[in-house]
Amino acid sequence: TRVAEWLAASTPERMRSELGGTEAEVTALLEEARAVSAALGLQIASVAILTPLAERLFKDEEYAERAKAAIGTVDMLPSLAAPMAERVARLEEELERQRRLTAERRAFSEATGALEASIVEAEELVGFPVDTVDTAEIIAALREVGDKQESDLLPAPEAAEPDAIKRAEAACATWRQLSSMMPPRAAACEAAHRAALAAEKLQCDYREAAEAFRKWHAGAVALLTMPAGDDARAADDVRKAAEIAIEQLPVGEAHHRAAKVASDKMASYSIAQNPSVLTLAQMSAALTQMRSLLSLLQGAAKLAPGNATLPTKKIVAALEDLAEATGVSPASLGSEFGLPDEHVKFLEDEMEKKNGALQPTSFDPFPADRSAVPTLSLPTIPLDLRAHGLAVIEHVNKARKEPENHADTLEAALSDAYEGKHLTCPPSWGGKKLVTAEGVVALRDLLKALRNKYKTGNLPTLRLVAALDDAAQQAAEELAAGKQPTDLTTRLSSRGTFSGSAGEAIVYGVRQPEPIAAQLLLSDGDAQRLNRSFLMNGDLKVAGFGLADHPQHGSVCVIVCTSLFATPIDKPMTVECQGEANDDFQRVLDAIPSEQARDIATDALVVGKKVKLNYVPGSIDITVYERDGSARTSSLKWA
């Protein structure tokens, strides 16, 4: 009876089919099903005990019917075990599913939250930029993480609720917008860090150029300043002073250009401060004033009287004839000849009187012309070879970088300057007359080459290096002394290490920067145009300049060029930097004879990575540390 009662009472639980919609509901249903299943097992055990008793009672006529009826109400219990076990198993599976869905919802929410955190960080980087603090490496790392978060977040998992999906979609849309804004920010940071690396050097370059300009200008002004007073100055001296100043003018122009290059680079890096009290505008004004002064002095020298014999005797003879005819007296000078009072006074002061009459033979109409003319002291201004070299290389770079424009400039300056084989240099080139081998043919060939063969203008800009200046100057002085120049490799190797292409070009008879460059590019008389081909070689990146007085040709100029030159350090150095390069770091970089090796270090530094340089004379180890803590080392040996 108790088993039957339990069977009847448990019917709702046993017959339940729902699985629940949440983890809590499923857990409650599973606990219920497990309890029913356990109770069912006990009831089945009871039926197993009762069944043998019922079978004995079946043999007793008095109890058989009653026993059959009683056992018949519970004999199906064993058949209920399998369905109940199946329900428990289904509920257990559902519970696992609900737990998985809960975990998915939690993970989805956490992933959305992580993306939102990246958004906050990105908004700060994009909305409140600090280029000198943020680094391209930081931005790249955040973008990499955020892009992966956004990519992995959608599509949403099965368990995600509508509100959670909307939140995730909004976060993804915001991130995509921010992600597109991050590369320009990274570029700005990289530019800022490159600026920080270059700032000190650029400011130093500007200060040096400004100071060199100041010294040049002071010397030129001293050269052209005439002594105070009314004393005459020899026209030849004035002409000589102007010629010296004109020869020196390109030096001042080169210093001004060097300062402008540094200023332009500082502006491109947003370095606003002027590192010198002398501004570009002041330098430009000083150059304009100097050119005007030179023009005035040259004009005055041309107007000065020459050394021809003055007509003193004729003037005195005319006055004697006048005296014989009328008797010259102060009164008659004014009344009879109508001379102004001041002229009368002049003649009275300059001629002797006898019996009240002026004596013409005592008159000297040009007394000042017989006075000794003081010699103008011309200070010696040594030519600034570095500045002169900068000006020469600048004109070469114009041909390399702007060949068609440079062709137009040369054509305008020289197309009418040839007369057969004779070339009269323009005034800005010194006005010197040269005898050429080919005449205008060489010019036409150069113009054609600049407008066709070299028209792309994609050659690297040549940069002067002090050690190469020394190597070029050594060759110029040896040639001026009539010696065979020391082998180029020997001269370079004694001053550092070079790699790639290397060579030199020589030109005689010209000193001004523009004609030096032009003569080398013209390669007059050389059918192979070797000097031109050399200076227009795209492998060349650094140069040196030398100039010396030559006893036969007046001057000799040497330009040395190589692909790369490194100035060695004579002792081991280890330096480590992150973000900005200090002086020691830059010094070690300049000692590495490999552009690729230098780029490895500087490119890593500007994106915020830590870089260690381990230098030993003849070798370098460059270690770059990644943000994950790993490191990679590049090594180079050159000796």
C-alpha positions as CSV (number, residue, x, y, z in Angstrom):
1,T,0.0,0.0,0.0
2,R,2.8,2.4,0.9
3,V,4.6,1.7,-2.4
4,A,1.3,2.3,-4.3
5,E,0.8,5.5,-2.4
6,W,4.3,6.7,-3.2
7,L,3.7,5.8,-6.8
8,A,0.6,7.8,-6.9
9,A,2.1,10.8,-5.1
10,S,5.2,10.9,-7.3
11,T,3.3,10.9,-10.5
12,P,3.6,14.7,-11.2
13,E,7.4,14.6,-10.7
14,R,7.8,11.4,-12.7
15,M,5.7,12.7,-15.5
16,R,7.4,16.1,-15.7
17,S,9.1,16.8,-19.1
18,E,10.2,20.4,-19.0
19,L,14.0,21.1,-18.8
20,G,14.0,24.7,-17.5
21,G,15.2,27.8,-19.1
22,T,17.9,28.9,-16.7
23,E,20.7,27.3,-14.8
24,A,18.8,27.7,-11.5
25,E,15.6,26.2,-13.0
26,V,17.5,23.2,-14.5
27,T,19.4,22.7,-11.2
28,A,16.1,22.6,-9.3
29,L,14.5,20.2,-11.7
30,L,17.6,18.0,-11.7
31,E,17.6,17.8,-7.9
32,E,14.0,16.9,-8.0
33,A,14.5,14.2,-10.6
34,R,17.5,12.8,-8.8
35,A,15.4,12.6,-5.6
36,V,12.5,10.8,-7.4
37,S,15.0,8.5,-9.1
38,A,16.6,7.6,-5.7
39,A,13.1,7.1,-4.2
40,L,12.1,5.0,-7.2
41,G,15.1,2.8,-6.6
42,L,14.0,2.2,-3.0
43,Q,10.5,1.4,-4.1
44,I,11.7,-1.0,-6.7
45,A,13.8,-2.7,-4.0
46,S,10.7,-3.0,-1.9
47,V,8.8,-4.5,-4.8
48,A,11.6,-7.0,-5.2
49,I,11.1,-8.1,-1.6
50,L,7.3,-8.2,-1.9
51,T,7.2,-10.1,-5.1
52,P,8.3,-13.5,-3.6
53,L,5.8,-13.1,-0.8
54,A,3.0,-12.4,-3.3
55,E,4.0,-15.4,-5.3
56,R,3.6,-17.7,-2.2
57,L,0.2,-16.0,-1.5
58,F,-0.9,-16.8,-5.1
59,K,-1.0,-20.5,-4.0
60,D,-3.3,-19.7,-1.1
61,E,-6.9,-19.6,-2.4
62,E,-7.9,-17.3,0.4
63,Y,-5.2,-14.6,-0.3
64,A,-4.5,-15.2,-4.0
65,E,-6.9,-12.7,-5.4
66,R,-6.0,-10.1,-2.9
67,A,-2.2,-10.7,-3.4
68,K,-2.5,-10.4,-7.2
69,A,-4.5,-7.2,-6.9
70,A,-2.0,-5.7,-4.5
71,I,1.2,-6.6,-6.4
72,G,-0.4,-5.6,-9.6
73,T,-0.5,-2.0,-8.5
74,V,3.3,-1.8,-8.2
75,D,4.7,-4.5,-10.4
76,M,5.4,-1.8,-13.2
77,L,7.8,0.1,-10.9
78,P,11.0,-1.5,-12.4
79,S,9.9,-0.4,-15.8
80,L,9.9,3.2,-14.6
81,A,13.6,3.2,-13.7
82,A,14.9,3.6,-17.3
83,P,12.7,6.6,-18.2
84,M,13.6,8.2,-14.9
85,A,17.3,7.7,-15.5
86,E,16.9,9.1,-19.0
87,R,15.3,12.3,-17.5
88,V,18.1,12.7,-15.0
89,A,20.7,12.3,-17.8
90,R,18.8,14.9,-20.0
91,L,18.7,17.3,-17.1
92,E,22.4,16.8,-16.4
93,E,23.1,17.6,-20.0
94,E,20.9,20.6,-19.9
95,L,22.6,21.8,-16.7
96,E,26.0,21.5,-18.5
97,R,24.6,23.4,-21.4
98,Q,23.2,26.2,-19.2
99,R,26.5,26.4,-17.4
100,R,28.3,26.7,-20.7
101,L,25.9,29.4,-21.8
102,T,26.4,31.2,-18.5
103,A,30.2,31.0,-19.0
104,E,29.7,32.3,-22.6
105,R,27.6,35.2,-21.4
106,R,30.2,36.0,-18.7
107,A,33.1,35.7,-21.2
108,F,31.2,37.8,-23.8
109,S,30.7,40.5,-21.2
110,E,34.3,40.4,-20.1
111,A,35.5,40.6,-23.7
112,T,33.3,43.5,-24.3
113,G,34.6,45.2,-21.2
114,A,38.2,44.5,-22.3
115,L,37.5,46.2,-25.7
116,E,35.9,49.1,-23.9
117,A,39.0,49.5,-21.8
118,S,41.1,49.5,-25.0
119,I,38.7,52.2,-26.3
120,V,39.3,54.4,-23.3
121,E,43.0,54.1,-23.7
122,A,42.8,54.7,-27.4
123,E,40.6,57.7,-26.9
124,E,43.2,59.2,-24.6
125,L,46.0,58.5,-27.1
126,V,44.1,60.0,-30.0
127,G,42.2,62.8,-28.2
128,F,44.9,63.9,-25.8
129,P,48.2,63.3,-27.8
130,V,51.6,63.8,-26.2
131,D,53.9,63.0,-29.1
132,T,57.1,63.1,-27.0
133,V,55.6,60.7,-24.3
134,D,53.6,58.4,-26.5
135,T,55.5,56.1,-28.8
136,A,54.7,54.4,-32.0
137,E,55.4,51.1,-30.3
138,I,52.8,51.7,-27.6
139,I,50.2,52.7,-30.2
140,A,51.0,49.7,-32.4
141,A,50.7,47.4,-29.4
142,L,47.3,48.8,-28.3
143,R,46.0,48.7,-31.9
144,E,47.1,45.1,-32.3
145,V,45.3,44.1,-29.1
146,G,42.2,46.1,-29.8
147,D,41.9,44.9,-33.4
148,K,42.1,41.3,-32.2
149,Q,39.5,42.0,-29.4
150,E,37.2,43.6,-32.0
151,S,37.7,40.7,-34.5
152,D,37.0,38.0,-31.8
153,L,34.0,39.7,-30.2
154,L,31.5,39.2,-33.0
155,P,29.5,37.3,-34.0
156,A,28.0,37.0,-30.5
157,P,27.8,33.6,-28.8
158,E,24.5,31.7,-28.6
159,A,23.8,32.7,-25.0
160,A,24.4,36.5,-25.5
161,E,21.4,38.6,-24.6
162,P,20.2,41.3,-26.9
163,D,21.4,44.2,-24.7
164,A,24.8,42.6,-24.5
165,I,25.0,42.2,-28.2
166,K,24.0,45.9,-28.8
167,R,26.7,46.9,-26.3
168,A,29.3,44.8,-28.1
169,E,28.3,46.1,-31.5
170,A,28.6,49.7,-30.3
171,A,32.1,49.0,-28.9
172,C,33.2,47.4,-32.1
173,A,32.0,50.4,-34.2
174,T,33.8,52.8,-31.8
175,W,37.0,50.8,-32.0
176,R,37.0,50.6,-35.8
177,Q,36.8,54.4,-35.9
178,L,39.6,54.8,-33.3
179,S,41.7,52.1,-35.0
180,S,41.7,54.1,-38.3
181,M,43.0,57.2,-36.4
182,M,45.9,55.4,-34.7
183,P,48.3,55.0,-37.6
184,P,48.5,58.8,-38.1
185,R,49.1,59.2,-34.4
186,A,51.8,56.6,-34.5
187,A,53.4,58.5,-37.4
188,A,53.2,61.7,-35.5
189,C,54.8,60.1,-32.5
190,E,57.6,58.6,-34.7
191,A,58.1,62.0,-36.2
192,A,58.3,63.6,-32.8
193,H,60.8,61.1,-31.6
194,R,62.8,61.5,-34.7
195,A,62.7,65.2,-34.0
196,A,63.9,64.6,-30.5
197,L,66.8,62.6,-31.9
198,A,67.6,65.3,-34.5
199,A,66.7,68.4,-32.4
200,E,70.0,68.9,-30.6
201,K,72.0,68.4,-33.8
202,L,69.8,70.6,-35.9
203,Q,70.0,73.4,-33.3
204,C,73.7,73.0,-33.1
205,D,73.9,73.1,-36.9
206,Y,71.9,76.3,-36.9
207,R,74.0,78.0,-34.2
208,E,77.2,77.0,-36.0
209,A,75.9,78.4,-39.4
210,A,74.7,81.6,-37.7
211,E,78.0,82.2,-35.9
212,A,79.9,81.5,-39.1
213,F,77.7,83.9,-41.0
214,R,78.3,86.6,-38.3
215,K,82.1,86.2,-38.6
216,W,82.0,86.3,-42.4
217,H,79.8,89.4,-42.4
218,A,82.0,91.2,-39.8
219,G,85.0,90.5,-42.0
220,A,83.3,91.6,-45.2
221,V,82.1,94.8,-43.6
222,A,85.6,95.6,-42.3
223,L,87.0,95.0,-45.8
224,L,84.5,97.3,-47.5
225,T,84.4,100.1,-44.9
226,M,86.2,103.2,-46.2
227,P,88.3,105.2,-43.6
228,A,86.5,108.3,-42.2
229,G,87.4,111.7,-43.7
230,D,87.5,113.3,-47.1
231,D,90.8,111.8,-48.3
232,A,90.6,110.1,-51.7
233,R,91.1,106.4,-52.1
234,A,92.8,104.6,-55.0
235,A,90.2,103.2,-57.4
236,D,92.3,100.1,-57.8
237,D,92.2,99.5,-54.1
238,V,88.5,99.8,-54.0
239,R,88.1,97.5,-57.0
240,K,90.4,94.9,-55.3
241,A,88.4,95.1,-52.1
242,A,85.2,94.6,-54.0
243,E,86.7,91.6,-55.9
244,I,87.8,90.0,-52.6
245,A,84.3,90.5,-51.1
246,I,82.7,89.1,-54.2
247,E,84.9,86.0,-54.0
248,Q,83.8,85.7,-50.3
249,L,80.1,86.3,-51.0
250,P,79.3,82.6,-51.7
251,V,80.7,81.8,-48.3
252,G,78.1,84.1,-46.6
253,E,75.4,82.6,-48.9
254,A,76.5,79.1,-48.0
255,H,76.3,79.9,-44.2
256,H,72.8,81.3,-44.8
257,R,71.7,78.3,-46.8
258,A,73.1,75.9,-44.1
259,A,71.1,77.8,-41.5
260,K,68.0,77.7,-43.6
261,V,68.4,73.9,-44.1
262,A,68.6,73.4,-40.4
263,S,65.7,75.8,-39.8
264,D,63.5,74.0,-42.4
265,K,64.2,70.6,-40.8
266,M,63.4,72.0,-37.4
267,A,60.2,73.3,-38.8
268,S,59.3,69.9,-40.3
269,Y,59.9,68.4,-36.8
270,S,57.9,71.3,-35.2
271,I,60.9,72.5,-33.3
272,A,59.9,76.2,-33.1
273,Q,62.6,77.7,-31.0
274,N,65.3,79.7,-32.7
275,P,68.7,78.5,-31.2
276,S,70.5,81.8,-32.2
277,V,69.9,85.5,-31.8
278,L,70.7,85.8,-35.5
279,T,67.6,85.1,-37.6
280,L,67.3,83.9,-41.2
281,A,65.6,87.2,-42.0
282,Q,68.5,89.2,-40.6
283,M,71.0,87.1,-42.6
284,S,69.0,87.6,-45.8
285,A,68.8,91.3,-45.2
286,A,72.6,91.4,-44.6
287,L,73.3,89.6,-47.8
288,T,71.0,92.0,-49.7
289,Q,72.8,95.0,-48.2
290,M,76.2,93.4,-49.0
291,R,75.3,92.9,-52.7
292,S,74.0,96.5,-52.9
293,L,77.2,97.9,-51.3
294,L,79.4,95.9,-53.7
295,S,77.4,97.2,-56.7
296,L,77.9,100.8,-55.4
297,L,81.6,100.4,-54.8
298,Q,82.2,98.8,-58.2
299,G,80.2,101.6,-59.8
300,A,82.2,104.3,-58.0
301,A,85.5,102.6,-58.9
302,K,84.5,102.7,-62.6
303,L,83.6,106.4,-62.4
304,A,87.0,107.3,-60.8
305,P,89.3,109.4,-63.1
306,G,92.2,107.6,-64.7
307,N,95.8,108.5,-64.7
308,A,95.8,110.6,-67.8
309,T,97.8,114.0,-67.7
310,L,95.5,116.8,-66.6
311,P,95.3,120.0,-68.8
312,T,96.8,122.3,-66.2
313,K,99.1,124.2,-68.6
314,K,96.2,124.9,-71.0
315,I,94.1,126.4,-68.2
316,V,97.0,128.6,-67.0
317,A,97.7,129.8,-70.5
318,A,94.1,130.7,-71.0
319,L,94.2,132.8,-67.8
320,E,97.4,134.6,-69.0
321,D,95.8,135.5,-72.3
322,L,92.9,136.9,-70.3
323,A,95.1,138.9,-68.0
324,E,97.1,140.4,-71.0
325,A,93.8,141.5,-72.6
326,T,92.1,143.0,-69.6
327,G,94.3,142.7,-66.5
328,V,92.8,140.3,-64.2
329,S,91.6,141.7,-60.9
330,P,89.0,140.5,-58.4
331,A,86.6,143.3,-59.4
332,S,86.8,142.5,-63.1
333,L,86.3,138.8,-62.5
334,G,83.0,139.5,-61.1
335,S,81.8,142.5,-63.2
336,E,83.3,141.7,-66.6
337,F,83.1,137.9,-66.7
338,G,80.0,137.4,-64.5
339,L,81.6,134.7,-62.2
340,P,79.7,133.8,-59.1
341,D,81.1,135.3,-55.9
342,E,82.2,131.9,-54.6
343,H,84.2,131.2,-57.8
344,V,85.8,134.7,-57.4
345,K,86.7,133.9,-53.9
346,F,88.2,130.5,-55.0
347,L,90.5,132.2,-57.5
348,E,91.6,134.8,-55.1
349,D,92.5,132.1,-52.6
350,E,94.3,130.0,-55.1
351,M,96.3,132.7,-57.1
352,E,98.9,135.1,-55.9
353,K,98.4,138.9,-56.2
354,K,100.8,141.5,-57.6
355,N,99.8,145.2,-57.5
356,G,96.2,144.1,-56.9
357,A,96.1,141.9,-59.9
358,L,95.9,138.1,-59.7
359,Q,98.8,136.2,-61.2
360,P,97.6,133.3,-63.5
361,T,100.9,131.5,-63.5
362,S,100.5,130.8,-59.7
363,F,97.2,129.0,-60.3
364,D,97.0,125.2,-59.8
365,P,93.6,124.1,-60.9
366,F,94.0,120.5,-59.7
367,P,95.9,120.5,-56.5
368,A,94.3,117.5,-54.9
369,D,95.3,115.3,-58.0
370,R,98.9,115.8,-57.2
371,S,98.5,114.8,-53.5
372,A,99.6,111.4,-52.5
373,V,96.6,109.0,-52.3
374,P,96.7,106.9,-49.1
375,T,96.8,103.1,-49.8
376,L,93.7,101.3,-48.6
377,S,94.6,98.7,-46.1
378,L,93.0,95.4,-47.3
379,P,92.6,92.9,-44.5
380,T,93.2,89.3,-45.4
381,I,90.1,87.1,-45.1
382,P,91.0,83.4,-45.4
383,L,88.5,81.5,-47.6
384,D,86.2,79.3,-45.5
385,L,86.7,76.1,-47.3
386,R,84.0,74.3,-45.5
387,A,81.4,77.0,-46.4
388,H,82.8,77.1,-50.0
389,G,82.5,73.3,-50.2
390,L,78.9,73.5,-49.0
391,A,78.1,76.0,-51.8
392,V,79.8,73.7,-54.4
393,I,78.0,70.6,-53.2
394,E,74.7,72.5,-53.2
395,H,75.0,73.2,-56.9
396,V,75.9,69.6,-57.5
397,N,72.9,68.5,-55.5
398,K,70.7,70.8,-57.6
399,A,71.7,68.8,-60.7
400,R,71.1,65.5,-58.8
401,K,67.7,66.5,-57.3
402,E,66.3,69.1,-59.8
403,P,68.0,68.3,-63.1
404,E,65.6,70.0,-65.4
405,N,65.5,73.2,-63.3
406,H,69.2,73.2,-63.1
407,A,69.4,72.8,-66.9
408,D,67.3,75.8,-67.3
409,T,69.5,77.8,-65.0
410,L,72.7,76.8,-66.8
411,E,71.1,77.5,-70.2
412,A,70.1,81.0,-69.1
413,A,73.6,81.7,-67.7
414,L,75.8,80.2,-70.4
415,S,73.9,80.0,-73.7
416,D,75.2,83.4,-74.9
417,A,78.5,83.2,-73.0
418,Y,80.3,81.2,-75.7
419,E,82.2,82.7,-78.6
420,G,83.7,79.8,-80.4
421,K,85.9,78.0,-78.0
422,H,86.0,81.0,-75.6
423,L,83.7,81.1,-72.6
424,T,83.1,84.4,-70.7
425,C,81.8,83.5,-67.3
426,P,78.8,85.5,-66.0
427,P,79.6,88.2,-63.5
428,S,78.1,86.1,-60.7
429,W,80.8,83.5,-61.6
430,G,83.6,86.0,-61.4
431,G,83.5,87.1,-65.0
432,K,86.6,85.1,-65.9
433,K,87.4,84.2,-69.5
434,L,88.1,80.5,-70.2
435,V,89.3,78.7,-73.2
436,T,87.3,75.4,-73.7
437,A,87.9,72.4,-75.9
438,E,84.4,72.0,-77.3
439,G,82.7,75.4,-76.9
440,V,78.9,75.4,-76.6
441,V,78.7,71.7,-77.7
442,A,79.6,70.6,-74.2
443,L,76.8,72.8,-72.8
444,R,74.3,71.3,-75.1
445,D,75.3,67.8,-74.3
446,L,75.0,68.6,-70.5
447,L,71.5,70.2,-71.0
448,K,70.4,67.1,-72.9
449,A,71.6,64.7,-70.3
450,L,69.9,66.7,-67.4
451,R,66.6,66.8,-69.3
452,N,66.7,63.2,-70.4
453,K,69.1,60.7,-68.8
454,Y,68.9,62.3,-65.3
455,K,65.5,63.8,-65.5
456,T,63.9,61.7,-62.7
457,G,66.0,63.6,-60.1
458,N,65.9,60.7,-57.6
459,L,69.5,60.7,-56.7
460,P,70.5,60.9,-53.0
461,T,71.5,64.3,-51.6
462,L,75.3,64.5,-51.1
463,R,76.3,65.5,-47.6
464,L,79.7,67.0,-46.7
465,V,81.8,65.0,-44.1
466,A,84.7,66.7,-42.4
467,A,87.0,63.7,-42.8
468,L,86.3,63.6,-46.5
469,D,87.0,67.4,-46.7
470,D,90.5,66.6,-45.2
471,A,91.1,63.9,-47.8
472,A,90.1,66.2,-50.7
473,Q,92.2,69.1,-49.4
474,Q,95.2,66.8,-49.1
475,A,94.9,65.9,-52.8
476,A,94.4,69.6,-53.8
477,E,97.5,70.7,-51.9
478,E,99.6,67.9,-53.4
479,L,98.4,68.8,-56.9
480,A,99.2,72.5,-56.3
481,A,102.7,71.5,-55.2
482,G,103.2,69.6,-58.4
483,K,103.0,66.2,-56.7
484,Q,101.1,63.0,-57.6
485,P,98.2,62.8,-55.1
486,T,98.3,60.1,-52.5
487,D,96.1,57.2,-53.5
488,L,92.4,57.8,-52.6
489,T,92.0,54.5,-50.7
490,T,95.0,55.4,-48.5
491,R,93.7,58.9,-47.8
492,L,90.3,57.5,-46.9
493,S,91.5,54.6,-44.8
494,S,93.7,56.8,-42.8
495,R,90.7,58.8,-41.7
496,G,88.0,56.2,-41.2
497,T,86.2,53.4,-42.9
498,F,84.3,53.7,-46.2
499,S,82.1,51.3,-48.1
500,G,80.3,51.2,-51.5
501,S,81.5,53.4,-54.3
502,A,84.3,55.9,-53.9
503,G,86.1,58.3,-56.2
504,E,87.1,61.9,-56.8
505,A,86.8,64.6,-59.5
506,I,89.4,67.4,-60.2
507,V,88.9,70.7,-61.9
508,Y,91.5,73.6,-62.5
509,G,91.2,77.3,-63.0
510,V,87.9,78.1,-61.3
511,R,87.2,79.1,-57.7
512,Q,83.6,80.2,-57.5
513,P,81.2,77.5,-56.3
514,E,78.8,77.6,-59.3
515,P,81.5,77.4,-62.0
516,I,83.3,74.6,-60.2
517,A,80.1,72.5,-60.2
518,A,79.3,73.5,-63.8
519,Q,82.8,72.7,-65.2
520,L,82.7,69.3,-63.6
521,L,79.3,68.6,-65.0
522,L,80.2,69.9,-68.4
523,S,83.3,67.6,-68.6
524,D,84.5,69.7,-71.5
525,G,86.9,67.8,-73.7
526,D,86.1,64.4,-72.2
527,A,84.1,62.3,-74.7
528,Q,83.2,59.9,-71.8
529,R,82.1,62.7,-69.5
530,L,83.7,60.9,-66.6
531,N,83.4,63.7,-64.0
532,R,79.7,64.2,-64.9
533,S,79.0,60.4,-64.6
534,F,80.8,60.4,-61.3
535,L,79.0,63.3,-59.7
536,M,75.6,61.9,-60.9
537,N,76.3,58.4,-59.5
538,G,73.2,57.4,-57.4
539,D,75.4,55.2,-55.1
540,L,77.2,58.3,-53.7
541,K,75.9,59.9,-50.5
542,V,78.7,61.7,-48.8
543,A,81.4,64.1,-50.1
544,G,84.4,66.2,-49.3
545,F,85.8,69.4,-50.8
546,G,89.3,70.7,-51.2
547,L,90.6,73.9,-52.9
548,A,94.2,75.2,-53.3
549,D,96.1,77.9,-55.2
550,H,97.8,76.5,-58.3
551,P,100.9,78.2,-59.7
552,Q,99.9,77.6,-63.4
553,H,96.2,77.4,-63.4
554,G,95.3,79.7,-60.5
555,S,93.4,77.1,-58.6
556,V,92.7,73.4,-58.3
557,C,89.6,71.9,-56.8
558,V,89.0,68.3,-55.7
559,I,85.7,66.7,-54.8
560,V,85.8,63.3,-53.0
561,C,82.6,61.2,-52.8
562,T,81.7,57.8,-51.3
563,S,78.6,55.8,-50.5
564,L,79.2,55.8,-46.8
565,F,82.0,57.0,-44.4
566,A,82.4,56.2,-40.8
567,T,84.7,58.0,-38.3
568,P,86.1,55.4,-35.9
569,I,86.2,55.4,-32.1
570,D,89.5,54.2,-30.7
571,K,88.1,52.5,-27.6
572,P,85.2,50.1,-26.8
573,M,81.9,51.7,-25.9
574,T,78.6,50.3,-24.7
575,V,75.6,52.6,-24.7
576,E,71.9,51.9,-24.2
577,C,69.0,54.2,-25.0
578,Q,65.2,54.2,-25.3
579,G,63.2,57.1,-26.9
580,E,66.0,59.6,-27.4
581,A,69.7,59.1,-28.5
582,N,72.3,60.7,-26.3
583,D,75.6,62.1,-27.5
584,D,77.4,58.8,-27.0
585,F,74.8,56.8,-28.8
586,Q,75.0,59.2,-31.8
587,R,78.8,59.0,-31.7
588,V,78.7,55.2,-31.9
589,L,76.2,55.4,-34.8
590,D,78.5,57.6,-36.7
591,A,81.3,55.1,-36.3
592,I,79.3,52.3,-38.0
593,P,80.3,51.9,-41.7
594,S,76.9,50.5,-42.6
595,E,73.7,52.4,-43.5
596,Q,71.6,49.3,-42.9
597,A,73.1,48.8,-39.4
598,R,72.5,52.4,-38.5
599,D,68.9,52.1,-39.7
600,I,68.3,49.1,-37.5
601,A,69.3,51.1,-34.4
602,T,67.5,54.4,-35.3
603,D,64.3,52.8,-36.6
604,A,63.9,50.8,-33.4
605,L,64.7,53.8,-31.2
606,V,62.1,56.1,-32.8
607,V,59.3,53.6,-32.2
608,G,60.1,53.5,-28.5
609,K,62.1,50.3,-28.3
610,K,65.2,50.0,-26.1
611,V,68.4,49.7,-28.1
612,K,71.9,48.7,-26.9
613,L,75.0,49.4,-28.9
614,N,78.1,47.4,-28.0
615,Y,81.0,48.9,-29.9
616,V,84.5,47.5,-30.2
617,P,86.8,49.0,-32.8
618,G,86.1,47.1,-35.9
619,S,82.7,45.6,-34.8
620,I,79.3,46.5,-33.4
621,D,76.5,44.5,-31.8
622,I,73.0,46.1,-32.0
623,T,70.5,44.6,-29.6
624,V,66.8,45.6,-29.9
625,Y,64.5,44.8,-27.0
626,E,60.8,44.0,-28.0
627,R,57.9,44.9,-25.7
628,D,57.3,41.2,-24.8
629,G,60.8,41.1,-23.3
630,S,62.5,39.3,-26.1
631,A,65.6,40.7,-27.7
632,R,67.3,40.3,-31.1
633,T,70.9,41.1,-31.8
634,S,72.5,42.1,-35.1
635,S,76.3,42.0,-35.4
636,L,78.6,43.6,-37.9
637,K,82.4,43.3,-38.3
638,W,84.4,45.5,-40.7
639,A,88.0,45.0,-39.6
